[in-house]
Amino acid sequence: MKLLRLFRPFAPRASHLSLLIVSLLLVMMTTACGKKGPVRPKLTSQPQAPSEVTLKQQGNLFVLAWTIPAKNEDGSPIEDLQGFRILRLTYDANEACPTCRDPQEKVAELDLDYPNPGQRIGQRIYWRDTTILPGSGYRYAIVPLSIGGQVGSMASIHLAAQEAPAEPSALQAVAGDTQAQLSWTAPALPAGSQLVGYNLYRRTGQRPFPIVAVNVEPLKETRLTDRGLDNDRTYEYRVSAVTERDGQQLESRPTPGVAITPKAGL
């Protein structure tokens, strides 16, 4: 009988069987956890809306400007801002509620670093709308765009277009040593318009005239000495008049350009 017990086939106890089942379950769970589903894209915060938005009439066009946002809506720094989309709404200037509808017409999409046909000066973007008509109002929405098509919060502004005031005349420039003597004649203004001052624009060589004037505030006189120029470099000037009518500032078209080249000894 003892020999029979020695060679009896092994029969697992209940505790051994339970341990085996638990081990199999652990293997199955581990294998299941290794199966990964589709990778979800990392969620990004929307860029904040542009700030310090301005809209001014300059001759027969509008100049729209804004400051580039530096943060997202959650307060984190913007790292993937690509540019801006500009949408426009045209409305009757006599309409009582120009803000009742959102702009839908896309009129421009500007790259952050090369915003042609706009211009970037520091943290400000400038863009001209050359298709305005007097008697019509225009509302613009500026929408930040991130890499990958993420759309940020928009900023909006509106203004009614008016007839542009007359520009100055007889612009003259006399070259000197590192300077230029400029003078011009004031324009005739219709009743109801008040002269605020003048804006001076300057460019070198064949570069485009900048959207922003040389002066920070409108000039009060019809003459100016522009100092600190480089001798033997050609400069071209234009002047426009800034007026006020019905509480709105208007800027005239610029005068034809006048070029000079400062030289030592003049």
Backbone bond lengths (Angstrom), bond angles and torsions (degrees), N, CA, C in turn:
res aa  C-N    CA-C-N  psi(-1)  N-CA   C-N-CA  omega(-1)  CA-C   N-CA-C  phi
1 M - - - 1.445 - - 1.494 111.54 -
2 K 1.327 119.16 -36.34 1.449 122.09 178.91 1.507 110.95 -64.90
3 L 1.360 117.72 -37.95 1.466 119.86 179.04 1.512 110.83 -65.68
4 L 1.321 117.19 -37.87 1.462 120.32 178.50 1.524 111.33 -62.54
5 R 1.332 117.40 -39.27 1.462 119.96 179.04 1.516 111.10 -65.39
6 L 1.351 118.24 -33.51 1.457 121.16 -178.56 1.516 111.15 -67.98
7 F 1.306 118.87 -35.90 1.460 122.05 -175.42 1.524 113.63 -102.76
8 R 1.356 117.04 11.63 1.470 120.22 178.04 1.531 108.81 -69.32
9 P 1.378 118.02 134.57 1.486 120.81 178.93 1.514 111.13 -54.33
10 F 1.342 116.07 143.00 1.462 121.88 -176.77 1.530 110.19 -71.35
11 A 1.292 117.10 129.89 1.473 123.23 177.26 1.511 108.33 -117.45
12 P 1.326 120.22 116.24 1.456 122.31 -176.75 1.514 111.72 -64.56
13 R 1.307 114.14 140.02 1.450 120.10 175.76 1.537 110.56 -73.06
14 A 1.304 116.10 168.46 1.484 121.64 -179.06 1.516 110.95 -63.96
15 S 1.349 116.63 -38.09 1.471 119.36 -179.96 1.514 111.57 -66.23
16 H 1.337 116.24 -37.90 1.471 119.68 177.04 1.519 110.87 -65.38
17 L 1.323 117.18 -40.05 1.466 121.22 -179.69 1.523 111.13 -64.82
18 S 1.313 117.47 -40.41 1.472 120.67 179.10 1.521 110.63 -64.09
19 L 1.347 115.49 -40.67 1.464 119.08 178.91 1.514 111.75 -63.76
20 L 1.348 116.19 -38.16 1.457 120.52 178.81 1.531 111.24 -64.39
21 I 1.326 117.15 -41.83 1.475 121.09 -179.09 1.522 110.91 -65.15
22 V 1.352 116.09 -43.23 1.463 119.98 178.77 1.522 110.56 -60.95
23 S 1.335 117.30 -41.76 1.478 120.99 179.68 1.516 111.32 -61.63
24 L 1.364 115.35 -42.69 1.469 118.37 178.83 1.531 111.60 -63.44
25 L 1.323 116.54 -39.77 1.471 120.23 179.34 1.517 110.97 -63.99
26 L 1.325 117.47 -40.81 1.465 120.86 178.53 1.513 111.57 -62.73
27 V 1.354 116.25 -40.33 1.469 119.49 178.21 1.513 110.85 -63.47
28 M 1.330 116.53 -42.02 1.464 120.17 179.69 1.520 112.13 -64.99
29 M 1.351 116.86 -40.26 1.463 120.36 179.49 1.515 111.35 -66.29
30 T 1.325 115.70 -40.31 1.467 119.72 179.05 1.513 111.08 -63.82
31 T 1.328 116.32 -40.77 1.475 120.38 179.29 1.520 110.69 -65.76
32 A 1.336 116.39 -39.80 1.463 119.67 -179.59 1.509 111.51 -66.28
33 C 1.361 117.45 -38.75 1.454 120.30 179.40 1.508 112.47 -65.72
34 G 1.308 116.94 -22.61 1.457 120.22 -179.42 1.502 113.20 -76.67
35 K 1.340 117.83 -12.00 1.457 121.11 178.96 1.518 109.01 -86.47
36 K 1.313 116.91 111.65 1.466 121.74 -177.12 1.519 110.52 -100.61
37 G 1.328 115.41 142.99 1.450 120.60 177.39 1.519 110.73 -84.58
38 P 1.347 117.15 -171.67 1.474 120.53 178.72 1.522 111.50 -58.92
39 V 1.334 117.00 140.90 1.455 121.95 -179.59 1.524 109.04 -74.12
40 R 1.298 116.83 125.98 1.462 121.10 179.42 1.517 110.10 -83.91
41 P 1.323 118.79 136.74 1.472 119.96 179.02 1.516 111.59 -66.66
42 K 1.312 115.40 147.93 1.453 121.10 178.10 1.528 109.71 -66.32
43 L 1.314 116.34 129.48 1.458 120.86 -179.67 1.514 110.09 -73.11
44 T 1.334 116.91 133.83 1.461 121.43 179.03 1.511 109.56 -117.01
45 S 1.299 115.79 149.98 1.452 121.28 179.20 1.523 109.98 -82.76
46 Q 1.325 116.64 148.88 1.454 121.24 179.63 1.524 110.46 -75.21
47 P 1.344 117.59 142.83 1.467 120.08 175.40 1.523 110.82 -64.87
48 Q 1.318 115.93 148.00 1.453 120.65 174.24 1.523 110.09 -66.38
49 A 1.318 116.65 161.31 1.463 121.51 177.62 1.524 110.42 -70.11
50 P 1.335 118.30 148.70 1.468 120.46 173.98 1.525 110.67 -58.08
51 S 1.322 116.57 150.46 1.461 121.65 -178.20 1.526 110.44 -117.01
52 E 1.332 115.58 171.30 1.469 122.86 177.93 1.530 111.23 50.76
53 V 1.329 115.72 48.92 1.463 121.63 -179.07 1.519 109.49 -78.20
54 T 1.333 116.51 131.77 1.466 122.20 178.09 1.526 109.43 -130.60
55 L 1.331 115.60 151.75 1.461 122.33 177.54 1.519 107.95 -141.33
56 K 1.340 116.85 118.34 1.460 121.73 -176.87 1.527 109.99 -132.23
57 Q 1.344 114.27 146.50 1.453 118.86 175.33 1.518 109.25 -88.51
58 Q 1.332 115.76 131.30 1.458 122.91 -179.56 1.525 107.16 -129.99
59 G 1.346 116.05 97.13 1.463 119.09 -174.22 1.516 110.29 67.80
60 N 1.327 116.32 -126.00 1.458 121.48 179.29 1.522 111.74 -101.78
61 L 1.313 117.17 30.52 1.459 120.86 178.01 1.525 109.90 -144.19
62 F 1.319 115.36 165.55 1.462 123.04 175.44 1.523 109.33 -105.61
63 V 1.330 116.23 145.88 1.459 122.08 172.09 1.524 107.53 -114.57
64 L 1.318 115.41 114.33 1.463 122.58 178.70 1.527 108.32 -102.42
65 A 1.326 116.97 132.14 1.470 120.71 -176.94 1.522 110.15 -141.06
66 W 1.327 115.74 152.35 1.457 120.95 179.09 1.530 109.76 -159.43
67 T 1.339 115.01 162.71 1.459 122.06 177.29 1.526 109.45 -96.94
68 I 1.318 116.84 135.19 1.463 122.71 -178.44 1.533 109.79 -66.45
69 P 1.330 118.22 128.93 1.469 119.07 177.65 1.520 111.61 -67.27
70 A 1.329 116.16 145.60 1.461 121.39 -178.55 1.516 112.67 -106.43
71 K 1.347 117.34 -11.53 1.461 120.18 -175.83 1.526 111.06 -133.44
72 N 1.337 114.20 160.81 1.452 121.57 172.31 1.521 109.69 -85.92
73 E 1.331 115.72 174.49 1.461 120.56 -179.61 1.523 112.39 -61.84
74 D 1.344 117.36 -28.93 1.457 119.88 -179.67 1.525 112.92 -87.04
75 G 1.332 117.39 5.13 1.451 121.42 178.51 1.511 114.91 91.06
76 S 1.314 118.33 -5.85 1.465 121.07 179.15 1.529 110.08 -78.13
77 P 1.338 118.11 154.21 1.471 120.97 179.67 1.526 111.22 -66.20
78 I 1.326 116.36 143.17 1.466 120.67 175.82 1.527 109.26 -75.86
79 E 1.326 115.86 127.95 1.460 120.61 -179.32 1.520 113.12 -118.46
80 D 1.327 117.49 -13.23 1.468 119.26 -173.75 1.531 112.49 -131.31
81 L 1.328 117.93 28.22 1.462 120.52 177.73 1.519 109.55 -68.05
82 Q 1.320 116.09 126.95 1.468 121.59 -175.89 1.512 113.35 -104.09
83 G 1.328 117.56 -34.74 1.454 119.69 -177.35 1.516 111.25 172.16
84 F 1.346 115.34 -155.45 1.460 120.62 -175.73 1.525 109.75 -141.96
85 R 1.323 114.83 146.61 1.469 122.17 172.58 1.525 107.39 -110.79
86 I 1.337 116.20 134.85 1.466 121.45 179.31 1.516 108.94 -111.48
87 L 1.327 115.67 122.59 1.453 122.85 177.24 1.527 109.03 -110.63
88 R 1.336 116.52 148.99 1.468 120.31 -175.82 1.519 111.02 -133.66
89 L 1.325 114.63 145.18 1.459 122.91 171.99 1.520 107.90 -124.28
90 T 1.325 117.68 127.27 1.464 122.57 176.15 1.526 108.72 -101.18
91 Y 1.343 116.17 132.82 1.458 120.24 -177.77 1.525 109.60 -141.62
92 D 1.310 115.09 164.36 1.461 121.35 176.05 1.526 108.29 -69.15
93 A 1.330 117.26 130.89 1.463 121.04 -176.83 1.521 112.17 -62.01
94 N 1.343 117.65 -21.36 1.459 121.18 178.93 1.531 112.81 -89.17
95 E 1.312 116.89 0.89 1.456 120.88 -179.22 1.521 109.79 -65.78
96 A 1.328 116.11 139.32 1.460 120.31 -175.04 1.525 112.99 -77.23
97 C 1.324 117.67 -22.58 1.469 120.08 -174.34 1.521 110.92 -135.87
98 P 1.328 117.79 79.40 1.472 119.34 179.52 1.514 113.21 -70.66
99 T 1.342 118.25 -13.02 1.461 120.71 -178.53 1.527 112.51 -100.14
100 C 1.337 116.99 7.65 1.462 119.39 -178.62 1.527 112.31 -75.35
101 R 1.317 117.19 -17.97 1.464 120.82 178.59 1.521 109.55 -123.67
102 D 1.312 116.14 147.63 1.456 120.87 178.60 1.528 110.64 -88.87
103 P 1.334 117.80 144.42 1.468 120.33 176.15 1.527 110.84 -62.04
104 Q 1.327 116.29 140.59 1.463 121.82 -179.30 1.529 112.67 -125.82
105 E 1.333 117.60 -25.19 1.464 120.94 -175.46 1.526 110.37 -78.25
106 K 1.330 116.74 119.96 1.462 119.88 177.59 1.525 108.95 -80.62
107 V 1.331 116.15 120.20 1.460 120.57 -178.20 1.524 112.80 -111.13
108 A 1.324 117.89 -14.63 1.469 119.95 179.01 1.519 109.69 -164.45
109 E 1.329 115.51 153.60 1.461 123.20 171.38 1.523 106.45 -139.50
110 L 1.325 116.16 114.05 1.461 121.64 -169.95 1.517 110.97 -109.66
111 D 1.336 115.98 135.46 1.454 121.76 173.67 1.526 109.42 -76.57
112 L 1.319 116.97 144.77 1.462 120.78 -175.11 1.524 111.78 -63.55
113 D 1.321 117.58 -44.87 1.467 120.93 -175.71 1.526 113.26 -87.35
114 Y 1.335 117.39 -29.53 1.470 121.44 179.89 1.523 108.86 -130.99
115 P 1.341 117.40 75.29 1.471 121.29 -170.95 1.526 114.57 -80.40
116 N 1.318 118.43 33.21 1.464 121.49 178.21 1.533 110.15 -58.47
117 P 1.352 120.30 131.06 1.466 128.67 11.35 1.525 114.57 -87.99
118 G 1.309 118.07 10.50 1.458 119.86 174.25 1.522 110.69 -83.41
119 Q 1.309 115.48 -175.58 1.464 121.38 178.37 1.522 108.82 -135.03
120 R 1.328 115.64 142.67 1.463 120.48 174.62 1.524 109.03 -112.15
121 I 1.325 115.97 126.59 1.458 122.46 176.40 1.524 106.70 -126.27
122 G 1.331 116.54 105.68 1.453 120.62 -175.34 1.514 110.30 64.35
123 Q 1.318 117.39 -123.69 1.460 122.76 179.02 1.526 112.61 -100.68
124 R 1.334 116.12 16.55 1.462 120.98 178.78 1.524 110.01 -110.69
125 I 1.342 115.95 140.01 1.462 122.94 174.68 1.522 107.96 -111.83
126 Y 1.344 116.13 134.64 1.463 122.29 179.10 1.531 108.57 -122.40
127 W 1.330 115.23 138.05 1.463 120.55 179.77 1.522 109.22 -143.84
128 R 1.345 116.05 137.72 1.468 121.94 -179.68 1.519 110.62 -102.35
129 D 1.334 115.71 135.61 1.458 122.02 170.01 1.520 107.05 -105.76
130 T 1.321 115.99 109.98 1.469 121.93 -174.72 1.518 113.03 -95.61
131 T 1.330 118.19 8.75 1.467 120.43 -174.39 1.525 112.02 -116.08
132 I 1.339 118.04 31.11 1.459 120.66 179.55 1.525 110.46 -87.13
133 L 1.330 116.28 157.44 1.460 122.75 179.00 1.520 109.40 -131.84
134 P 1.336 118.57 134.17 1.464 120.76 176.79 1.522 111.19 -57.41
135 G 1.316 116.39 140.12 1.456 121.09 -177.81 1.515 113.49 94.78
136 S 1.315 116.70 -12.91 1.465 121.25 177.46 1.519 109.85 -106.68
137 G 1.322 115.38 149.18 1.453 121.13 174.64 1.512 110.12 -106.62
138 Y 1.323 116.03 154.95 1.454 120.31 -177.01 1.526 109.14 -137.52
139 R 1.319 114.59 129.43 1.456 120.69 174.47 1.523 108.61 -114.23
140 Y 1.337 115.78 133.42 1.457 121.48 -176.56 1.526 110.25 -118.16
141 A 1.320 115.47 144.68 1.461 122.60 171.46 1.524 107.80 -120.09
142 I 1.323 116.28 129.49 1.462 122.19 178.09 1.524 107.29 -108.13
143 V 1.335 115.83 118.40 1.465 121.42 -173.54 1.524 109.39 -116.09
144 P 1.348 118.97 119.35 1.467 120.67 176.26 1.531 110.56 -69.55
145 L 1.333 116.21 144.70 1.461 122.27 178.74 1.519 109.36 -124.10
146 S 1.342 116.39 129.25 1.459 121.07 176.12 1.516 110.04 -100.12
147 I 1.324 116.07 162.94 1.461 121.18 176.44 1.529 108.31 -60.09
148 G 1.332 115.67 132.10 1.453 119.70 -177.31 1.511 113.13 96.24
149 G 1.333 117.54 1.09 1.459 120.53 175.52 1.504 115.71 88.81
150 Q 1.338 117.94 9.95 1.464 120.25 177.17 1.519 109.83 -67.06
151 V 1.324 117.41 129.31 1.458 123.37 -176.88 1.522 109.59 -102.92
152 G 1.331 116.72 130.12 1.454 121.29 179.94 1.514 112.83 -93.91
153 S 1.314 115.47 -174.82 1.467 121.30 179.55 1.527 109.76 -73.73
154 M 1.322 116.71 139.46 1.453 120.58 -176.31 1.520 111.21 -91.55
155 A 1.325 114.39 156.27 1.463 122.50 170.17 1.521 107.06 -119.22
156 S 1.327 117.90 144.69 1.461 120.25 -176.43 1.520 110.79 -133.62
157 I 1.337 115.00 158.04 1.462 122.88 179.42 1.518 107.25 -160.25
158 H 1.341 117.27 153.40 1.460 120.17 179.92 1.524 110.38 -142.44
159 L 1.348 114.17 158.92 1.469 121.07 -179.07 1.521 108.48 -162.34
160 A 1.329 116.07 146.89 1.462 122.00 176.09 1.523 109.31 -95.65
161 A 1.309 116.53 135.06 1.466 121.88 -179.23 1.523 110.17 -82.11
162 Q 1.343 115.82 140.06 1.461 122.37 177.70 1.524 110.03 -123.80
163 E 1.322 114.40 171.42 1.465 118.76 174.85 1.530 108.91 -64.71
164 A 1.315 116.54 132.57 1.461 120.73 -178.52 1.527 110.41 -70.32
165 P 1.337 118.11 142.43 1.472 120.32 177.00 1.525 110.86 -71.65
166 A 1.333 115.16 165.40 1.463 120.24 177.90 1.523 109.89 -68.51
167 E 1.321 115.80 146.74 1.457 120.64 -180.00 1.525 111.06 -89.09
168 P 1.333 118.23 161.58 1.474 120.71 174.03 1.529 110.00 -62.71
169 S 1.314 115.47 169.65 1.475 120.26 -179.67 1.524 109.58 -136.12
170 A 1.319 114.29 172.37 1.469 122.80 174.13 1.536 112.78 54.85
171 L 1.327 116.92 44.36 1.467 119.84 176.37 1.531 109.16 -68.34
172 Q 1.332 115.77 129.59 1.468 121.81 178.64 1.524 109.01 -129.91
173 A 1.324 116.39 145.94 1.458 122.34 178.16 1.519 108.46 -136.39
174 V 1.333 116.09 130.33 1.466 122.51 178.59 1.521 107.83 -119.18
175 A 1.325 116.67 123.81 1.460 121.16 -177.54 1.520 111.05 -76.41
176 G 1.335 115.97 146.65 1.458 122.61 174.33 1.512 109.62 -135.68
177 D 1.315 116.55 -163.05 1.457 121.73 177.14 1.530 108.31 -84.16
178 T 1.329 117.66 106.95 1.474 126.18 -176.98 1.527 112.53 58.59
179 Q 1.322 116.99 27.24 1.464 119.12 178.93 1.515 110.92 -156.45
180 A 1.365 114.88 169.55 1.459 121.92 177.31 1.515 108.94 -140.03
181 Q 1.336 115.96 134.35 1.465 122.29 175.93 1.531 108.26 -95.55
182 L 1.332 116.56 119.66 1.461 121.56 -176.19 1.520 110.36 -116.48
183 S 1.325 115.77 144.27 1.469 120.93 175.18 1.521 108.93 -152.38
184 W 1.338 116.31 155.20 1.454 121.98 -179.19 1.520 109.16 -157.41
185 T 1.337 116.07 171.93 1.464 122.26 -178.50 1.521 109.65 -109.74
186 A 1.341 115.25 136.55 1.464 120.68 -178.78 1.528 110.94 -66.24
187 P 1.334 118.45 147.72 1.465 120.68 179.15 1.527 111.52 -82.12
188 A 1.319 115.62 160.12 1.466 121.21 172.08 1.518 108.21 -84.26
189 L 1.343 116.37 131.02 1.458 120.97 -176.39 1.523 110.92 -112.37
190 P 1.321 118.02 143.91 1.464 120.79 178.02 1.530 111.04 -73.45
191 A 1.303 115.80 165.95 1.457 120.74 177.60 1.526 110.08 -61.35
192 G 1.310 115.65 138.90 1.463 120.50 -179.33 1.509 113.72 95.82
193 S 1.331 116.98 -8.99 1.462 121.02 178.00 1.523 110.22 -107.35
194 Q 1.313 116.90 143.23 1.456 122.77 -179.73 1.521 109.40 -124.66
195 L 1.331 116.36 134.23 1.458 120.94 179.58 1.524 109.80 -76.44
196 V 1.337 116.89 125.86 1.459 122.95 176.78 1.520 110.80 -94.49
197 G 1.331 117.11 -39.45 1.462 121.66 -179.95 1.515 110.99 161.32
198 Y 1.334 116.14 -153.70 1.460 121.58 -175.27 1.528 110.03 -135.73
199 N 1.342 114.42 150.81 1.455 121.29 173.03 1.523 109.35 -114.20
200 L 1.316 115.44 136.54 1.460 122.09 -178.98 1.526 109.16 -111.07
201 Y 1.337 116.14 130.20 1.464 121.84 178.97 1.524 108.79 -117.97
202 R 1.323 115.66 140.73 1.475 120.79 -176.18 1.524 109.51 -139.16
203 R 1.321 114.76 141.21 1.454 120.43 173.81 1.518 109.76 -139.12
204 T 1.318 115.44 160.72 1.466 120.69 176.74 1.518 108.97 -114.89
205 G 1.328 116.01 141.73 1.456 120.46 178.50 1.510 112.22 59.71
206 Q 1.348 115.03 -135.14 1.459 121.04 -178.54 1.530 112.43 -104.27
207 R 1.330 116.61 16.41 1.458 118.92 177.30 1.526 110.45 -65.86
208 P 1.345 117.06 151.80 1.474 118.91 175.80 1.529 110.48 -64.31
209 F 1.327 115.75 149.93 1.460 119.04 173.71 1.529 108.85 -64.30
210 P 1.322 117.97 135.41 1.465 119.46 177.92 1.519 110.98 -68.76
211 I 1.335 115.39 154.25 1.459 120.15 177.77 1.527 110.66 -71.08
212 V 1.327 116.23 -32.17 1.461 121.54 -176.56 1.526 110.15 -90.03
213 A 1.335 116.07 136.00 1.458 121.43 -179.95 1.524 110.99 -71.46
214 V 1.344 115.79 160.77 1.465 121.33 176.71 1.521 110.09 -65.29
215 N 1.320 117.39 -41.82 1.469 122.55 -178.57 1.516 110.92 -83.19
216 V 1.341 115.74 146.35 1.463 121.06 178.23 1.525 110.50 -79.41
217 E 1.320 117.00 -45.41 1.455 123.17 177.14 1.528 108.85 -110.78
218 P 1.355 118.07 152.37 1.468 119.67 179.45 1.525 111.98 -55.46
219 L 1.336 115.71 137.34 1.464 121.65 178.69 1.525 109.31 -73.23
220 K 1.329 116.17 141.22 1.463 120.49 -177.04 1.526 112.62 -94.34
221 E 1.319 117.97 -22.07 1.465 121.88 -177.54 1.520 110.46 -102.91
222 T 1.344 115.08 165.10 1.470 120.70 178.00 1.522 111.28 -99.68
223 R 1.322 116.37 25.48 1.463 121.70 176.36 1.511 109.12 -148.75
224 L 1.326 115.60 154.61 1.462 120.19 -177.30 1.523 109.42 -161.00
225 T 1.335 116.52 142.21 1.454 122.18 170.91 1.521 108.30 -106.35
226 D 1.310 115.76 115.14 1.466 121.35 179.96 1.525 108.01 -94.16
227 R 1.326 116.93 107.74 1.469 122.56 -174.42 1.533 111.16 -102.74
228 G 1.334 114.30 169.38 1.459 120.45 176.72 1.515 114.10 78.35
229 L 1.321 117.59 23.25 1.461 121.06 179.52 1.527 110.63 -83.75
230 D 1.314 115.70 163.12 1.467 121.41 176.68 1.522 109.58 -90.51
231 N 1.303 116.03 127.30 1.469 119.29 175.60 1.530 110.61 -63.62
232 D 1.319 114.78 149.25 1.467 123.29 178.53 1.539 113.07 67.00
233 R 1.305 116.72 16.46 1.464 120.85 174.13 1.525 107.87 -116.55
234 T 1.341 116.41 136.31 1.461 121.12 -176.99 1.529 110.99 -86.35
235 Y 1.342 115.19 131.76 1.457 122.65 177.48 1.525 108.98 -120.58
236 E 1.322 115.87 143.45 1.465 121.03 176.07 1.526 109.02 -123.15
237 Y 1.341 115.94 138.38 1.462 121.58 -175.20 1.525 111.12 -121.52
238 R 1.329 114.49 150.68 1.456 123.77 169.06 1.524 108.25 -138.34
239 V 1.334 115.89 153.65 1.464 121.20 179.46 1.523 108.76 -132.54
240 S 1.334 116.99 140.52 1.460 122.34 174.82 1.526 109.32 -127.73
241 A 1.321 116.55 159.40 1.462 122.04 177.61 1.520 110.06 -101.33
242 V 1.330 116.24 139.51 1.461 122.38 177.05 1.527 107.19 -109.36
243 T 1.323 116.98 121.96 1.461 121.65 -178.51 1.527 109.77 -124.54
244 E 1.317 115.22 170.89 1.467 121.04 176.35 1.513 108.95 -130.09
245 R 1.338 115.17 132.36 1.460 121.08 179.73 1.523 108.76 -143.46
246 D 1.299 116.97 125.20 1.471 122.54 180.00 1.528 111.49 55.13
247 G 1.327 116.00 39.07 1.451 120.13 177.49 1.507 115.53 78.42
248 Q 1.329 118.05 3.26 1.466 122.20 -179.25 1.521 110.20 -116.25
249 Q 1.319 116.90 131.08 1.462 120.59 176.43 1.514 110.37 -80.18
250 L 1.323 114.95 136.09 1.460 122.11 178.91 1.519 108.85 -127.28
251 E 1.303 115.55 143.72 1.458 120.40 177.15 1.517 108.96 -115.96
252 S 1.315 116.37 137.10 1.453 121.00 -178.41 1.525 111.06 -75.92
253 R 1.309 115.41 172.68 1.459 119.49 167.94 1.525 108.87 -65.38
254 P 1.316 118.75 153.05 1.464 119.29 178.07 1.520 111.24 -77.47
255 T 1.307 115.21 158.07 1.465 120.91 175.02 1.527 109.94 -69.79
256 P 1.311 117.48 163.33 1.478 118.48 169.76 1.527 110.01 -58.24
257 G 1.319 116.55 149.00 1.445 120.91 -176.84 1.520 113.97 -72.45
258 V 1.324 116.15 148.28 1.461 123.03 174.72 1.533 107.02 -126.97
259 A 1.338 116.67 127.50 1.467 121.55 -176.12 1.515 111.67 -108.93
260 I 1.345 115.87 144.22 1.472 122.55 175.88 1.534 108.15 -141.67
261 T 1.332 115.37 162.34 1.467 121.78 176.87 1.526 108.79 -132.09
262 P 1.312 119.14 104.69 1.479 120.88 178.68 1.521 111.03 -62.68
263 K 1.335 115.63 147.04 1.470 121.58 179.51 1.519 109.15 -142.80
264 A 1.318 115.12 148.47 1.450 120.50 177.65 1.530 110.53 -63.79
265 G 1.322 116.59 140.02 1.470 121.63 177.69 1.499 114.39 88.87
266 L 1.340 119.40 -5.88 1.470 120.08 178.62 1.528 111.13 -77.29
